[in-house]
Amino acid sequence: MSDDETGRNDGGGTGRVTEEERRRRLRARRTAAHRGARRVLARPAFVASLRERLAVLDGAGELYDLDEPADMYGNGVVAALEERVAALLGKEAAAFFPTGTMAQQVALRCWAGRTGSPVVALHGLAHPEVHERDAFSQVSGLRPVRVTSAPRQPTAEEVRDLEEPFGTLMLELPLRDAGYLLPAWEELTGVVAAARERDAVVHFDGARLWETTTHFGRPLDEIAELADSVYVSFYKSLDGFGGAALAGPRALVEEARSWRHRYGGMVFQQFPAALAALAGLERELPRLPSYVAHARVVAEALREGLAAAGVPWARVHPEVPHTHEFQVWLPYDADTVTEAAIRQGEETGTLLFTRPWDSPGPGLALTEVQVGAAGLEWSADDVRAAAAEFTARLGAAAVGS
């Protein structure tokens, strides 16, 4: 590996670049490899050009009358989207929010007022605990308590035995940072029942709830019926431009609209995001079960391919993916596998691993794999062959590093 690839030389005579610059260069290479690759398992929005993203709106006239006036502060096409989401989730009403972070803070703040308790019981790996800079406590006056921090879904017993009282139980379905994990249906209903026994309401962080129907074997409205309120995202599974919705009882949603205004979420016009969300509901939502089914094929073939290629051990987690995303763990440092993954894309036009690699411990590397529309073209043999190509570059990457 050259100095430029590792970021050891900044080209200006000072000898070394910062870790931030090294990571920036790797991101740029990975993005370029992704955009140039002929074959990937998914093509996420963050690597697309503006022209490619605008293509999401092709045929939007079939989804909504484009001769209608543009929306203003949440009417028109935004209101139509809200009605569609409420119907899909079997809730009385839904409100559009610019971000899921805002939607969930507002929902839980509203529930805190109704229950008289600012305490939110949640998983230690839940999104608000890991990715939102303590927003619950710093912005919304909520106090999170962890049911568990184990890399699995919480159990009914843990909810029932939690030492302090709480007003709301928040469940992330699937639990992304634990490997996009979902509980069994009986486990989920048991956890919800345990919260009810403690006079708590239940809120689903359902950013990716859209893709849970295969695992649970139930339609969306039956899944959402378990919760008092549900948040869903329009870009994580549906390829939208952004935005989220909060669905639940009409009185709660009306109060949430007031707090949305206070939090700065009353955006003048949101028709691009709303139209993209409608497109996702129409086009991507029906395809998600096929992505989940094929992710299981990919996961098994990947495990077989890495073993056949001589990797000492590899873990695909969960072994049978619960959604169309899952984790891969390898016994190498993150820099080595990052370089091997990028080189595979640059040299072969096939990019097996497109997301960043993290180091959860010494000599370990962890990444996430998503299977989307592009991945449906891969057979199990294609995956095994790509795993062999990737493994062949691990030695060279280790030597170069």
Helices and strands as residue ranges (DSSP letters): H 3-6, H 19-36, E 39-40, G 45-47, H 50-54, G 55-57, G 60-62, H 77-89, E 93-97, H 100-115, E 119-122, H 127-131, H 135-139, E 143-146, H 156-161, E 168-172, G 176-178, H 185-197, E 201-206, G 209-212, H 213-216, H 220-224, E 229-233, E 244-248, H 250-262, H 271-279, I 280-284, G 285-287, H 288-308, E 315-317, E 325-330, H 334-348, E 350-351, E 365-370, G 373-377, H 380-392, H 394-400
